[in-house]
Amino acid sequence: MLSQQMEDMQWPLGERAVPSSVCSLPCRPGERKKVVKGMACCWHCEPCDGYQYQLNEFTCKLCSYNMRPDANRTACQPIPITQLDWSSAWAVVPVLLAMLGIIATMFVMATFLRHNDTPIVRASGRELSYVLLTGIFLCYIITFLMIAKPDVGVCSFRRIFLGLGMCISYAALLTKTNRIYRIFEQGKRSVTAPRLISPTSQLAITSSLISVQLLGVLVWFGVDPPNIIIDYEEQKTINPDLARGVLKCDTTDLQLICSLGYSILLMVTCTVYAIKTRGVPENFNEAKPIGFTMYTTCIVWLAFIPIFFGTAQSTEKQQQVVGSDSFKQEHVGTSRRGAEPVEQQGRSLDSRVLFTLQLYIQTTTLTISMNLSASVALGMLYLPKVYVILFHPELNVQKRKRSFKAVVTVATMSTRLSHKARPNGEAKTELCDNMDADSK
């Protein structure tokens, strides 16, 4: 009589337990059955990958555009929404710069108002100075609108003030430099002062330049009313766990640049006039400080364009690479779930940091560029005047009035003498002698 000792049986791979007499094991959650052709009771288990979830035991289905599969891939869940947070380091730096700039601007404006009738304030063109300080103030204010949570109101104010602050600033500076240029060009041909150089005329010219920007914004409002969107495609990585929706205003990068385009045109034109008036004596106008301001501002905005577009594209590519690596590590080899490797956890963490960089870089770059532009104008044009007003009031005195002809004659003389090599201050002496002669 035969007897079978099961405990002594040897099975493949050294197994001691009796193997199951089935063709295929049940599939785990998130896997579909792929039936083997010709064998109805046999199948292969295939995971639902990407943005698919398990609809039934034989089918995987793609989640909708604003959804992603859950941890078990048995259903879909909403994709998290992200935005630039006030506590983020990307927001703290521009906000700090903006707050310092606002305090400095208000201090300068208060100083000018308190000493409104002093010679330095009058010589700097009080009316245009206050217009320029208003534009600088708006350049700082836009930082808070760019970081605030987008809604219809915030998006509307962004459209209005994004280019308006720069437009007001450079319209005032362009009017100043154009006035200086016309005065000394007219003086070379005639002793008659040019037209439209009075404070009222200067304000009218500046207002007309600003109205072009406002008209463009009104047309933009009529053609495309402001709205908010949640962009799911921009931050949709290969690994759905890293996908995020970006809450933002319905404004494209092209529309953003077009909004700033008119202000940049004013800036370039002002720089051209600053170059033309660079030889005018510093005693008679602000040509040289305006020139240094415009040169520095042009450098800031030349650096802004490649950073705004180039860095964002580079970050997007890096996101895709990291997301692809995480996805591969998750599915290579056995599909059994276990502890996530430390290296993979680090990659996933890096991915979660990278997916918001494009939004952060563009917003931070734009706000810092505007803050720097405003700070350059404030520092070079007004801080020296405030220093003299507060700490050297003895220099804030009325100088001898000279006729229009005398001023232009001295300017022409200084230009000629600057091209001559005069040792031991001879050129300066000759210029001073001519100034005294012309004044008399």
Salt bridges, closest charged atoms under 4 A:
GLU31 OE2 - ARG28 NH2 2.56
GLU46 OE1 - ARG32 NH2 2.93
GLU46 OE2 - LYS34 NZ 3.68
GLU57 OE1 - LYS33 NZ 3.10
ASP117 OD1 - ARG126 NH1 3.12
GLU185 OE2 - LYS188 NZ 3.37
ASP224 OD2 - ARG159 NH2 3.74
ASP231 OD2 - LYS248 NZ 3.22
GLU234 OE1 - LYS248 NZ 2.75
GLU286 OE1 - LYS176 NZ 2.73
GLU286 OE2 - LYS385 NZ 2.52
ASP325 OD2 - ARG347 NH1 3.27
GLU343 OE2 - ARG347 NH2 3.80
GLU394 OE2 - HIS392 ND1 3.06
GLU430 OE1 - ARG422 NH1 2.59
ASP436 OD1 - ARG400 NH2 3.43
